Amino acid sequence: MVAASNKTGELSKARAIELYRKMFLCRHFDIMGEKMYSTGLLPASIHTCIGQEAIPVGFCENLRDDDYVYTAHRSHGWFISKGAPPEKMMAELLGRRTGLCKGKAGSVHFCWAEKGLLGSQGIASQSATIAVGTAMATKYRKKDQVTVVELGDGGAAEGAVHEGMNMAAIWKLPVIFAVENNLYAVSVAFEKASAVKDIAVRAAGYNMPGEVVDGMDVMAVSEAAKRAVERARRGDGPTLLELKTYRYHGHSRGDPYWGVYRSKEEVESWMARDCLMNVAAKAGLTDSEVAEIEQEVKTMMDEVVEYAKGSPVAAPEDALDDLYA
Protein backbone atom coordinates (compact mmCIF):
# COMPACT_ATOMS: atom_id res chain seq x y z
CA MET A 1 0.00 0.00 0.00
CA VAL A 2 1.30 3.45 -0.92
CA ALA A 3 0.82 6.33 1.48
CA ALA A 4 0.09 9.83 0.22
CA SER A 5 1.68 12.49 2.43
CA ASN A 6 0.27 15.88 1.55
CA LYS A 7 -0.97 17.12 4.93
CA THR A 8 1.38 19.44 6.76
CA GLY A 9 1.61 20.85 10.25
CA GLU A 10 1.94 24.36 11.60
CA LEU A 11 4.44 26.75 10.05
CA SER A 12 5.86 29.62 12.08
CA LYS A 13 6.79 32.84 10.36
CA ALA A 14 10.44 32.49 11.38
CA ARG A 15 10.67 29.04 9.83
CA ALA A 16 8.78 30.19 6.72
CA ILE A 17 11.27 33.02 6.21
CA GLU A 18 14.19 30.60 6.46
CA LEU A 19 12.57 28.09 4.09
CA TYR A 20 11.69 30.84 1.61
CA ARG A 21 15.23 32.20 1.74
CA LYS A 22 16.78 28.78 1.08
CA MET A 23 14.39 27.97 -1.76
CA PHE A 24 14.87 31.37 -3.36
CA LEU A 25 18.65 30.98 -3.06
CA CYS A 26 18.40 27.66 -4.91
CA ARG A 27 16.25 29.27 -7.59
CA HIS A 28 18.31 32.42 -8.02
CA PHE A 29 21.53 30.41 -8.20
CA ASP A 30 20.11 28.54 -11.18
CA ILE A 31 18.77 31.74 -12.74
CA MET A 32 22.23 33.27 -12.53
CA GLY A 33 23.74 30.05 -13.85
CA GLU A 34 21.47 30.27 -16.90
CA LYS A 35 22.52 33.90 -17.34
CA MET A 36 26.20 32.93 -17.23
CA TYR A 37 25.50 30.24 -19.82
CA SER A 38 23.71 32.68 -22.12
CA THR A 39 26.72 35.01 -22.04
CA GLY A 40 29.12 32.22 -22.95
CA LEU A 41 30.90 32.04 -19.61
CA LEU A 42 29.96 28.40 -18.91
CA PRO A 43 32.08 25.81 -20.73
CA ALA A 44 29.15 23.35 -20.70
CA SER A 45 25.37 23.30 -20.35
CA ILE A 46 23.50 23.05 -17.04
CA HIS A 47 20.30 21.39 -15.85
CA THR A 48 18.34 23.66 -13.52
CA CYS A 49 15.89 22.70 -10.78
CA ILE A 50 13.81 25.88 -11.10
CA GLY A 51 10.37 24.93 -9.77
CA GLN A 52 11.64 21.94 -7.78
CA GLU A 53 13.34 23.76 -4.90
CA ALA A 54 10.99 22.49 -2.17
CA ILE A 55 12.47 19.00 -2.50
CA PRO A 56 16.15 19.59 -1.62
CA VAL A 57 15.31 22.23 0.99
CA GLY A 58 12.65 20.11 2.68
CA PHE A 59 14.80 17.01 2.59
CA CYS A 60 18.07 18.47 3.78
CA GLU A 61 16.66 20.14 6.88
CA ASN A 62 16.30 16.58 8.21
CA LEU A 63 19.87 15.53 7.41
CA ARG A 64 23.06 15.92 9.42
CA ASP A 65 26.41 17.03 8.05
CA ASP A 66 27.67 13.44 8.26
CA ASP A 67 24.75 12.02 6.28
CA TYR A 68 25.42 11.27 2.62
CA VAL A 69 23.68 12.49 -0.54
CA TYR A 70 24.14 11.40 -4.14
CA THR A 71 22.58 13.68 -6.72
CA ALA A 72 21.53 13.52 -10.36
CA HIS A 73 21.41 16.11 -13.15
CA ARG A 74 19.53 18.79 -11.15
CA SER A 75 21.93 18.91 -8.25
CA HIS A 76 22.46 22.59 -7.45
CA GLY A 77 19.55 22.89 -5.00
CA TRP A 78 20.70 19.82 -3.09
CA PHE A 79 24.23 21.17 -2.77
CA ILE A 80 23.04 24.55 -1.54
CA SER A 81 20.55 22.97 0.87
CA LYS A 82 23.19 20.68 2.42
CA GLY A 83 25.67 23.48 2.96
CA ALA A 84 28.02 23.66 -0.02
CA PRO A 85 29.33 27.23 -0.53
CA PRO A 86 27.51 28.92 -3.47
CA GLU A 87 30.63 30.84 -4.50
CA LYS A 88 32.57 27.59 -4.99
CA MET A 89 29.60 26.10 -6.83
CA MET A 90 29.43 29.03 -9.25
CA ALA A 91 33.20 28.94 -9.70
CA GLU A 92 32.90 25.26 -10.61
CA LEU A 93 30.24 26.05 -13.23
CA LEU A 94 32.60 28.60 -14.75
CA GLY A 95 35.53 26.15 -14.78
CA ARG A 96 37.59 28.05 -12.21
CA ARG A 97 40.31 26.74 -9.91
CA THR A 98 38.41 27.93 -6.83
CA GLY A 99 35.45 25.68 -7.67
CA LEU A 100 34.20 22.72 -5.65
CA CYS A 101 36.32 20.38 -7.79
CA LYS A 102 38.90 22.94 -8.97
CA GLY A 103 36.90 23.67 -12.12
CA LYS A 104 37.28 20.16 -13.52
CA ALA A 105 33.86 18.65 -12.78
CA GLY A 106 31.18 20.99 -14.05
CA SER A 107 27.49 20.92 -13.14
CA VAL A 108 26.69 17.22 -13.56
CA HIS A 109 29.71 16.00 -11.56
CA PHE A 110 29.63 18.29 -8.52
CA CYS A 111 31.17 16.82 -5.37
CA TRP A 112 31.66 18.28 -1.87
CA ALA A 113 32.65 15.53 0.56
CA GLU A 114 32.99 17.97 3.47
CA LYS A 115 29.20 18.04 3.73
CA GLY A 116 28.57 14.45 2.69
CA LEU A 117 27.81 15.35 -0.92
CA LEU A 118 29.52 12.44 -2.61
CA GLY A 119 28.91 13.32 -6.21
CA SER A 120 26.50 13.84 -9.04
CA GLN A 121 26.08 11.45 -11.93
CA GLY A 122 25.78 12.31 -15.58
CA ILE A 123 24.56 8.76 -16.27
CA ALA A 124 20.93 8.60 -15.18
CA SER A 125 20.39 7.01 -11.77
CA GLN A 126 23.61 4.96 -11.65
CA SER A 127 24.24 6.38 -8.18
CA ALA A 128 21.52 4.06 -6.86
CA THR A 129 23.89 1.13 -6.40
CA ILE A 130 26.76 3.34 -5.21
CA ALA A 131 24.47 4.79 -2.54
CA VAL A 132 23.57 1.28 -1.42
CA GLY A 133 27.30 0.60 -1.03
CA THR A 134 27.70 3.69 1.15
CA ALA A 135 24.72 2.66 3.27
CA MET A 136 26.17 -0.83 3.63
CA ALA A 137 29.48 0.66 4.80
CA THR A 138 27.81 2.79 7.48
CA LYS A 139 25.83 -0.21 8.75
CA TYR A 140 29.01 -2.31 8.81
CA ARG A 141 30.70 0.39 10.91
CA LYS A 142 27.63 0.51 13.19
CA LYS A 143 27.03 4.20 12.46
CA ASP A 144 23.58 5.80 12.31
CA GLN A 145 24.30 7.85 9.18
CA VAL A 146 21.71 7.97 6.41
CA THR A 147 22.30 7.96 2.65
CA VAL A 148 19.93 9.70 0.22
CA VAL A 149 20.03 9.16 -3.53
CA GLU A 150 18.22 11.63 -5.79
CA LEU A 151 16.70 10.09 -8.93
CA GLY A 152 14.55 11.29 -11.81
CA ASP A 153 11.33 9.69 -13.02
CA GLY A 154 12.99 8.42 -16.17
CA GLY A 155 16.07 7.19 -14.35
CA ALA A 156 13.91 5.36 -11.81
CA ALA A 157 13.20 2.76 -14.49
CA GLU A 158 16.89 1.93 -14.86
CA GLY A 159 17.96 -1.58 -13.84
CA ALA A 160 20.51 -0.22 -11.38
CA VAL A 161 17.72 1.36 -9.33
CA HIS A 162 15.84 -1.92 -9.00
CA GLU A 163 19.03 -3.78 -8.14
CA GLY A 164 19.81 -1.13 -5.53
CA MET A 165 16.34 -1.22 -3.96
CA ASN A 166 16.38 -5.00 -3.79
CA MET A 167 19.79 -5.12 -2.08
CA ALA A 168 18.87 -2.29 0.29
CA ALA A 169 15.70 -4.07 1.34
CA ILE A 170 17.34 -7.47 1.84
CA TRP A 171 20.01 -6.01 4.11
CA LYS A 172 17.77 -3.32 5.69
CA LEU A 173 20.20 -0.60 4.73
CA PRO A 174 19.81 3.06 5.80
CA VAL A 175 19.19 4.49 2.33
CA ILE A 176 16.36 6.63 0.93
CA PHE A 177 15.47 6.60 -2.76
CA ALA A 178 14.17 10.11 -3.50
CA VAL A 179 12.52 10.17 -6.93
CA GLU A 180 11.82 13.65 -8.29
CA ASN A 181 8.97 12.94 -10.70
CA ASN A 182 8.73 16.09 -12.82
CA LEU A 183 6.65 14.23 -15.43
CA TYR A 184 9.24 14.24 -18.21
CA ALA A 185 12.41 12.27 -18.93
CA VAL A 186 13.92 14.92 -21.21
CA SER A 187 10.89 15.11 -23.56
CA VAL A 188 9.21 11.74 -22.90
CA ALA A 189 6.06 12.09 -20.81
CA PHE A 190 5.97 9.87 -17.72
CA GLU A 191 2.52 8.53 -18.61
CA LYS A 192 3.92 7.20 -21.90
CA ALA A 193 6.91 5.50 -20.28
CA SER A 194 5.44 3.94 -17.15
CA ALA A 195 2.89 1.16 -16.74
CA VAL A 196 1.94 2.51 -13.30
CA LYS A 197 0.59 5.91 -12.26
CA ASP A 198 2.86 6.19 -9.23
CA ILE A 199 6.49 5.14 -9.03
CA ALA A 200 6.03 4.69 -5.28
CA VAL A 201 4.02 1.49 -5.81
CA ARG A 202 7.22 -0.23 -6.91
CA ALA A 203 8.35 -0.17 -3.28
CA ALA A 204 5.95 -3.03 -2.52
CA GLY A 205 8.03 -5.32 -4.72
CA TYR A 206 10.97 -4.76 -2.40
CA ASN A 207 9.09 -4.85 0.91
CA MET A 208 9.81 -1.24 1.77
CA PRO A 209 7.50 1.75 2.42
CA GLY A 210 6.57 3.86 -0.59
CA GLU A 211 5.08 7.34 -0.37
CA VAL A 212 3.71 9.79 -2.91
CA VAL A 213 4.58 13.31 -1.75
CA ASP A 214 3.52 16.75 -2.96
CA GLY A 215 6.92 17.97 -4.13
CA MET A 216 5.64 21.54 -4.50
CA ASP A 217 5.03 21.76 -0.73
CA VAL A 218 8.24 22.09 1.28
CA MET A 219 6.46 21.13 4.49
CA ALA A 220 5.06 17.92 2.99
CA VAL A 221 8.53 17.05 1.69
CA SER A 222 10.14 17.75 5.06
CA GLU A 223 7.68 15.62 6.98
CA ALA A 224 7.96 12.67 4.58
CA ALA A 225 11.76 12.97 4.65
CA LYS A 226 11.71 13.04 8.45
CA ARG A 227 9.79 9.77 8.60
CA ALA A 228 12.13 8.10 6.13
CA VAL A 229 15.26 9.40 7.88
CA GLU A 230 14.04 8.28 11.31
CA ARG A 231 13.22 4.84 9.91
CA ALA A 232 16.69 4.54 8.40
CA ARG A 233 18.46 5.67 11.59
CA ARG A 234 16.51 3.10 13.63
CA GLY A 235 17.86 0.36 11.42
CA ASP A 236 14.46 -0.45 9.87
CA GLY A 237 15.70 -0.16 6.31
CA PRO A 238 15.09 1.83 3.12
CA THR A 239 12.20 3.98 1.89
CA LEU A 240 11.08 5.01 -1.60
CA LEU A 241 9.70 8.56 -1.79
CA GLU A 242 8.12 9.78 -5.01
CA LEU A 243 8.07 13.57 -5.00
CA LYS A 244 5.62 14.92 -7.56
CA THR A 245 7.06 18.13 -8.94
CA TYR A 246 7.64 20.12 -12.13
CA ARG A 247 10.58 21.86 -13.76
CA TYR A 248 9.57 25.24 -15.14
CA HIS A 249 12.41 25.45 -17.65
CA GLY A 250 13.69 23.00 -20.23
CA HIS A 251 15.56 19.77 -19.58
CA SER A 252 18.78 21.63 -20.43
CA ARG A 253 19.57 24.93 -22.06
CA GLY A 254 18.91 23.69 -25.61
CA ASP A 255 15.38 22.66 -24.68
CA PRO A 256 12.46 25.10 -25.13
CA TYR A 257 10.28 25.79 -22.09
CA TRP A 258 7.12 24.77 -23.94
CA GLY A 259 5.60 24.31 -27.38
CA VAL A 260 7.30 21.09 -28.46
CA TYR A 261 6.34 18.37 -25.97
CA ARG A 262 4.35 20.29 -23.33
CA SER A 263 1.91 23.17 -23.52
CA LYS A 264 2.25 26.65 -22.11
CA GLU A 265 -1.00 26.03 -20.22
CA GLU A 266 0.49 22.98 -18.50
CA VAL A 267 3.59 24.88 -17.41
CA GLU A 268 1.54 27.80 -16.12
CA SER A 269 -0.81 25.49 -14.19
CA TRP A 270 2.17 24.08 -12.26
CA MET A 271 3.67 27.53 -11.74
CA ALA A 272 0.41 28.53 -10.07
CA ARG A 273 1.31 25.97 -7.35
CA ASP A 274 4.80 27.44 -6.90
CA CYS A 275 6.64 26.26 -3.77
CA LEU A 276 7.75 29.79 -2.89
CA MET A 277 4.25 31.23 -3.13
CA ASN A 278 2.98 28.20 -1.20
CA VAL A 279 5.16 28.75 1.87
CA ALA A 280 4.67 32.53 1.80
CA ALA A 281 0.89 32.14 1.75
CA LYS A 282 0.86 29.51 4.53
CA ALA A 283 2.85 31.74 6.88
CA GLY A 284 1.23 35.02 5.85
CA LEU A 285 4.46 36.63 4.67
CA THR A 286 3.86 40.16 3.42
CA ASP A 287 5.02 41.47 0.06
CA SER A 288 7.63 43.62 1.80
CA GLU A 289 8.97 40.65 3.77
CA VAL A 290 9.25 38.60 0.59
CA ALA A 291 10.93 41.48 -1.25
CA GLU A 292 13.45 41.91 1.58
CA ILE A 293 14.36 38.19 1.52
CA GLU A 294 14.77 38.19 -2.24
CA GLN A 295 16.88 41.34 -2.30
CA GLU A 296 19.19 39.91 0.36
CA VAL A 297 19.69 36.76 -1.72
CA LYS A 298 20.19 38.71 -4.96
CA THR A 299 22.83 40.91 -3.35
CA MET A 300 24.67 37.85 -2.06
CA MET A 301 24.44 36.14 -5.46
CA ASP A 302 25.93 39.20 -7.17
CA GLU A 303 28.95 38.77 -4.90
CA VAL A 304 29.03 35.04 -5.66
CA VAL A 305 29.11 35.69 -9.39
CA GLU A 306 31.85 38.32 -9.06
CA TYR A 307 33.93 35.90 -6.98
CA ALA A 308 33.56 33.20 -9.61
CA LYS A 309 34.27 35.50 -12.55
CA GLY A 310 37.34 36.88 -10.79
CA SER A 311 38.81 33.46 -10.02
CA PRO A 312 41.56 31.94 -12.19
CA VAL A 313 40.55 29.53 -14.94
CA ALA A 314 41.46 25.87 -14.45
CA ALA A 315 44.76 25.20 -16.17
CA PRO A 316 45.31 22.34 -18.66
CA GLU A 317 48.45 21.26 -16.78
CA ASP A 318 46.24 20.49 -13.74
CA ALA A 319 44.02 18.07 -15.64
CA LEU A 320 45.71 14.90 -14.34
CA ASP A 321 45.92 16.05 -10.70
CA ASP A 322 43.57 14.51 -8.10
CA LEU A 323 42.93 11.36 -10.14
CA TYR A 324 44.37 9.01 -7.54
CA ALA A 325 44.23 8.96 -3.75
C-alpha positions as CSV (number, residue, x, y, z in Angstrom):
1,M,0.0,0.0,0.0
2,V,1.3,3.5,-0.9
3,A,0.8,6.3,1.5
4,A,0.1,9.8,0.2
5,S,1.7,12.5,2.4
6,N,0.3,15.9,1.6
7,K,-1.0,17.1,4.9
8,T,1.4,19.4,6.8
9,G,1.6,20.8,10.3
10,E,1.9,24.4,11.6
11,L,4.4,26.7,10.0
12,S,5.9,29.6,12.1
13,K,6.8,32.8,10.4
14,A,10.4,32.5,11.4
15,R,10.7,29.0,9.8
16,A,8.8,30.2,6.7
17,I,11.3,33.0,6.2
18,E,14.2,30.6,6.5
19,L,12.6,28.1,4.1
20,Y,11.7,30.8,1.6
21,R,15.2,32.2,1.7
22,K,16.8,28.8,1.1
23,M,14.4,28.0,-1.8
24,F,14.9,31.4,-3.4
25,L,18.7,31.0,-3.1
26,C,18.4,27.7,-4.9
27,R,16.3,29.3,-7.6
28,H,18.3,32.4,-8.0
29,F,21.5,30.4,-8.2
30,D,20.1,28.5,-11.2
31,I,18.8,31.7,-12.7
32,M,22.2,33.3,-12.5
33,G,23.7,30.0,-13.8
34,E,21.5,30.3,-16.9
35,K,22.5,33.9,-17.3
36,M,26.2,32.9,-17.2
37,Y,25.5,30.2,-19.8
38,S,23.7,32.7,-22.1
39,T,26.7,35.0,-22.0
40,G,29.1,32.2,-23.0
41,L,30.9,32.0,-19.6
42,L,30.0,28.4,-18.9
43,P,32.1,25.8,-20.7
44,A,29.1,23.4,-20.7
45,S,25.4,23.3,-20.3
46,I,23.5,23.0,-17.0
47,H,20.3,21.4,-15.8
48,T,18.3,23.7,-13.5
49,C,15.9,22.7,-10.8
50,I,13.8,25.9,-11.1
51,G,10.4,24.9,-9.8
52,Q,11.6,21.9,-7.8
53,E,13.3,23.8,-4.9
54,A,11.0,22.5,-2.2
55,I,12.5,19.0,-2.5
56,P,16.1,19.6,-1.6
57,V,15.3,22.2,1.0
58,G,12.6,20.1,2.7
59,F,14.8,17.0,2.6
60,C,18.1,18.5,3.8
61,E,16.7,20.1,6.9
62,N,16.3,16.6,8.2
63,L,19.9,15.5,7.4
64,R,23.1,15.9,9.4
65,D,26.4,17.0,8.1
66,D,27.7,13.4,8.3
67,D,24.7,12.0,6.3
68,Y,25.4,11.3,2.6
69,V,23.7,12.5,-0.5
70,Y,24.1,11.4,-4.1
71,T,22.6,13.7,-6.7
72,A,21.5,13.5,-10.4
73,H,21.4,16.1,-13.1
74,R,19.5,18.8,-11.2
75,S,21.9,18.9,-8.2
76,H,22.5,22.6,-7.4
77,G,19.6,22.9,-5.0
78,W,20.7,19.8,-3.1
79,F,24.2,21.2,-2.8
80,I,23.0,24.6,-1.5
81,S,20.5,23.0,0.9
82,K,23.2,20.7,2.4
83,G,25.7,23.5,3.0
84,A,28.0,23.7,0.0
85,P,29.3,27.2,-0.5
86,P,27.5,28.9,-3.5
87,E,30.6,30.8,-4.5
88,K,32.6,27.6,-5.0
89,M,29.6,26.1,-6.8
90,M,29.4,29.0,-9.3
91,A,33.2,28.9,-9.7
92,E,32.9,25.3,-10.6
93,L,30.2,26.0,-13.2
94,L,32.6,28.6,-14.8
95,G,35.5,26.1,-14.8
96,R,37.6,28.1,-12.2
97,R,40.3,26.7,-9.9
98,T,38.4,27.9,-6.8
99,G,35.5,25.7,-7.7
100,L,34.2,22.7,-5.7
101,C,36.3,20.4,-7.8
102,K,38.9,22.9,-9.0
103,G,36.9,23.7,-12.1
104,K,37.3,20.2,-13.5
105,A,33.9,18.7,-12.8
106,G,31.2,21.0,-14.0
107,S,27.5,20.9,-13.1
108,V,26.7,17.2,-13.6
109,H,29.7,16.0,-11.6
110,F,29.6,18.3,-8.5
111,C,31.2,16.8,-5.4
112,W,31.7,18.3,-1.9
113,A,32.6,15.5,0.6
114,E,33.0,18.0,3.5
115,K,29.2,18.0,3.7
116,G,28.6,14.5,2.7
117,L,27.8,15.4,-0.9
118,L,29.5,12.4,-2.6
119,G,28.9,13.3,-6.2
120,S,26.5,13.8,-9.0
121,Q,26.1,11.4,-11.9
122,G,25.8,12.3,-15.6
123,I,24.6,8.8,-16.3
124,A,20.9,8.6,-15.2
125,S,20.4,7.0,-11.8
126,Q,23.6,5.0,-11.7
127,S,24.2,6.4,-8.2
128,A,21.5,4.1,-6.9
129,T,23.9,1.1,-6.4
130,I,26.8,3.3,-5.2
131,A,24.5,4.8,-2.5
132,V,23.6,1.3,-1.4
133,G,27.3,0.6,-1.0
134,T,27.7,3.7,1.1
135,A,24.7,2.7,3.3
136,M,26.2,-0.8,3.6
137,A,29.5,0.7,4.8
138,T,27.8,2.8,7.5
139,K,25.8,-0.2,8.7
140,Y,29.0,-2.3,8.8
141,R,30.7,0.4,10.9
142,K,27.6,0.5,13.2
143,K,27.0,4.2,12.5
144,D,23.6,5.8,12.3
145,Q,24.3,7.8,9.2
146,V,21.7,8.0,6.4
147,T,22.3,8.0,2.6
148,V,19.9,9.7,0.2
149,V,20.0,9.2,-3.5
150,E,18.2,11.6,-5.8
151,L,16.7,10.1,-8.9
152,G,14.5,11.3,-11.8
153,D,11.3,9.7,-13.0
154,G,13.0,8.4,-16.2
155,G,16.1,7.2,-14.3
156,A,13.9,5.4,-11.8
157,A,13.2,2.8,-14.5
158,E,16.9,1.9,-14.9
159,G,18.0,-1.6,-13.8
160,A,20.5,-0.2,-11.4
161,V,17.7,1.4,-9.3
162,H,15.8,-1.9,-9.0
163,E,19.0,-3.8,-8.1
164,G,19.8,-1.1,-5.5
165,M,16.3,-1.2,-4.0
166,N,16.4,-5.0,-3.8
167,M,19.8,-5.1,-2.1
168,A,18.9,-2.3,0.3
169,A,15.7,-4.1,1.3
170,I,17.3,-7.5,1.8
171,W,20.0,-6.0,4.1
172,K,17.8,-3.3,5.7
173,L,20.2,-0.6,4.7
174,P,19.8,3.1,5.8
175,V,19.2,4.5,2.3
176,I,16.4,6.6,0.9
177,F,15.5,6.6,-2.8
178,A,14.2,10.1,-3.5
179,V,12.5,10.2,-6.9
180,E,11.8,13.7,-8.3
181,N,9.0,12.9,-10.7
182,N,8.7,16.1,-12.8
183,L,6.6,14.2,-15.4
184,Y,9.2,14.2,-18.2
185,A,12.4,12.3,-18.9
186,V,13.9,14.9,-21.2
187,S,10.9,15.1,-23.6
188,V,9.2,11.7,-22.9
189,A,6.1,12.1,-20.8
190,F,6.0,9.9,-17.7
191,E,2.5,8.5,-18.6
192,K,3.9,7.2,-21.9
193,A,6.9,5.5,-20.3
194,S,5.4,3.9,-17.2
195,A,2.9,1.2,-16.7
196,V,1.9,2.5,-13.3
197,K,0.6,5.9,-12.3
198,D,2.9,6.2,-9.2
199,I,6.5,5.1,-9.0
200,A,6.0,4.7,-5.3
201,V,4.0,1.5,-5.8
202,R,7.2,-0.2,-6.9
203,A,8.3,-0.2,-3.3
204,A,6.0,-3.0,-2.5
205,G,8.0,-5.3,-4.7
206,Y,11.0,-4.8,-2.4
207,N,9.1,-4.9,0.9
208,M,9.8,-1.2,1.8
209,P,7.5,1.8,2.4
210,G,6.6,3.9,-0.6
211,E,5.1,7.3,-0.4
212,V,3.7,9.8,-2.9
213,V,4.6,13.3,-1.7
214,D,3.5,16.8,-3.0
215,G,6.9,18.0,-4.1
216,M,5.6,21.5,-4.5
217,D,5.0,21.8,-0.7
218,V,8.2,22.1,1.3
219,M,6.5,21.1,4.5
220,A,5.1,17.9,3.0
221,V,8.5,17.1,1.7
222,S,10.1,17.8,5.1
223,E,7.7,15.6,7.0
224,A,8.0,12.7,4.6
225,A,11.8,13.0,4.7
226,K,11.7,13.0,8.5
227,R,9.8,9.8,8.6
228,A,12.1,8.1,6.1
229,V,15.3,9.4,7.9
230,E,14.0,8.3,11.3
231,R,13.2,4.8,9.9
232,A,16.7,4.5,8.4
233,R,18.5,5.7,11.6
234,R,16.5,3.1,13.6
235,G,17.9,0.4,11.4
236,D,14.5,-0.4,9.9
237,G,15.7,-0.2,6.3
238,P,15.1,1.8,3.1
239,T,12.2,4.0,1.9
240,L,11.1,5.0,-1.6
241,L,9.7,8.6,-1.8
242,E,8.1,9.8,-5.0
243,L,8.1,13.6,-5.0
244,K,5.6,14.9,-7.6
245,T,7.1,18.1,-8.9
246,Y,7.6,20.1,-12.1
247,R,10.6,21.9,-13.8
248,Y,9.6,25.2,-15.1
249,H,12.4,25.4,-17.7
250,G,13.7,23.0,-20.2
251,H,15.6,19.8,-19.6
252,S,18.8,21.6,-20.4
253,R,19.6,24.9,-22.1
254,G,18.9,23.7,-25.6
255,D,15.4,22.7,-24.7
256,P,12.5,25.1,-25.1
257,Y,10.3,25.8,-22.1
258,W,7.1,24.8,-23.9
259,G,5.6,24.3,-27.4
260,V,7.3,21.1,-28.5
261,Y,6.3,18.4,-26.0
262,R,4.4,20.3,-23.3
263,S,1.9,23.2,-23.5
264,K,2.2,26.7,-22.1
265,E,-1.0,26.0,-20.2
266,E,0.5,23.0,-18.5
267,V,3.6,24.9,-17.4
268,E,1.5,27.8,-16.1
269,S,-0.8,25.5,-14.2
270,W,2.2,24.1,-12.3
271,M,3.7,27.5,-11.7
272,A,0.4,28.5,-10.1
273,R,1.3,26.0,-7.4
274,D,4.8,27.4,-6.9
275,C,6.6,26.3,-3.8
276,L,7.8,29.8,-2.9
277,M,4.2,31.2,-3.1
278,N,3.0,28.2,-1.2
279,V,5.2,28.8,1.9
280,A,4.7,32.5,1.8
281,A,0.9,32.1,1.8
282,K,0.9,29.5,4.5
283,A,2.9,31.7,6.9
284,G,1.2,35.0,5.8
285,L,4.5,36.6,4.7
286,T,3.9,40.2,3.4
287,D,5.0,41.5,0.1
288,S,7.6,43.6,1.8
289,E,9.0,40.7,3.8
290,V,9.3,38.6,0.6
291,A,10.9,41.5,-1.3
292,E,13.4,41.9,1.6
293,I,14.4,38.2,1.5
294,E,14.8,38.2,-2.2
295,Q,16.9,41.3,-2.3
296,E,19.2,39.9,0.4
297,V,19.7,36.8,-1.7
298,K,20.2,38.7,-5.0
299,T,22.8,40.9,-3.4
300,M,24.7,37.8,-2.1
301,M,24.4,36.1,-5.5
302,D,25.9,39.2,-7.2
303,E,28.9,38.8,-4.9
304,V,29.0,35.0,-5.7
305,V,29.1,35.7,-9.4
306,E,31.9,38.3,-9.1
307,Y,33.9,35.9,-7.0
308,A,33.6,33.2,-9.6
309,K,34.3,35.5,-12.5
310,G,37.3,36.9,-10.8
311,S,38.8,33.5,-10.0
312,P,41.6,31.9,-12.2
313,V,40.6,29.5,-14.9
314,A,41.5,25.9,-14.4
315,A,44.8,25.2,-16.2
316,P,45.3,22.3,-18.7
317,E,48.4,21.3,-16.8
318,D,46.2,20.5,-13.7
319,A,44.0,18.1,-15.6
320,L,45.7,14.9,-14.3
321,D,45.9,16.0,-10.7
322,D,43.6,14.5,-8.1
323,L,42.9,11.4,-10.1
324,Y,44.4,9.0,-7.5
325,A,44.2,9.0,-3.7
